[in-house]
Amino acid sequence: MNPNSNKPIIGISIGDCNGIGPEVILKALSDPRMVKMFTPVIYGHGRIIAFYRKALSMEDFNFHQTRDIDSIHHKKVNVLNISEECPDVFPGTESELAGKFALDSFEAAIEDLKSGKIHGLVTAPVNKNNINTEQTPFVGHTEHLTKAVGKNKSLMMMVSEDFRVGVITGHIPLHQVTQTITKELIKEKCKLMLSSLEKDFGINKPKIAVLGLNPHAGEDGLLGKEEIEIIQPAINELKDQNLYVFGPYPADGFFGMMQQKRFDGVLAMYHDQGLIPFKALAFDSGVNFTAGLPVVRTSPDHGTAYAISGQNLAEAGSMRSALFLAVDVVNTHQQLEEAVS
């Protein structure tokens, strides 16, 4: 932890300044519990925060501005100005400058995360259309962060209380899913989830459910053979290693019967198979967590929501949960380190 406080320092990348990111950040951090639990550092610019403070009639929201992570105030909300200038704010408008600033914010926070100057990172939503360019391709926070910390694998996991869903394949077109899923990839993602459940969530001997790819998990080969030829053999090999991995389960019946309550985690074959039921059941409190990396990163499970930006309509529940989860995981790591030292 930092030498000036026993609280973790949590960085927050500002996301698209024309989306609801700044609004949910301000609303979440206005909760007095926040600065008691951790030291917040918003990577962005004071002008953006001041704009939304006025637009949201949150004049009582105070913050400390700095250009240096070493000069933050541990009893206040900090805004680290990542540059001298920042884009003009036009809520609800897609802007190339806003996209560039969102990426600059994320990358500045990553550098401090890698160097240990912050202990966890919460990322506000971005618009992939204006943040992705030919010069700096951007598929998603998970992939960008994974590469930035020098890793070639991670696991996108959605978390809400005791409901955790990971995905075997992430941000790829649906037609590429069947080409991408292999026995080795399934085993890799299962092990990432099991390891994360132990190290990040403190669960002893976690058990996970693996969903099938095809309708009715292939119906014994009638509706597809991936379950027989790829998924079941991968599960069997993991069981042979005394790992608690079960399946494959038909996705519709699995969630319809709320079977996720019987497991510590669920692995879906592709993005929407896991995220649609998760968001249907836990949208207001859901958190996106990047597992399998040496750093802690969470984010709310919603997008920029341009349609309601700047209108004081955005709910901050998911951002609040993302902040709490980042703190919880950082504290869990600390406790495990102390236990083995």
Secondary structure, 3 states (H helix, E strand, C coil): CCCCCCCCEEEEECCCCCCCHHHHHHHHHCCCHHHHHCEEEEEECHHHHHHHHHHCCCCCCCCEEECCHHHCCCCCCEEEECCCCCCCCCCCCCCHHHHHHHHHHHHHHHHHHHCCCCCEEEECCCCHHHHCCCCCCCCCHHHHHHHHCCCCCCEEEEEECCEEEEECCCCCCHHHHHHHCCHHHHHHHHHHHHHHHHHCCCCCCCEEEEECCCHHHHCCCCCCCHHHHHHHHHHHHHHHCCCEEEEEECHHHHHHCCHHHHCCEEEECCHHHHHHHHHHHHCCCCEEEEECCCCCEEEECCCCCHHHCCCCCCCCHHHHHHHHHHHHHHHHHHHHHHHHC
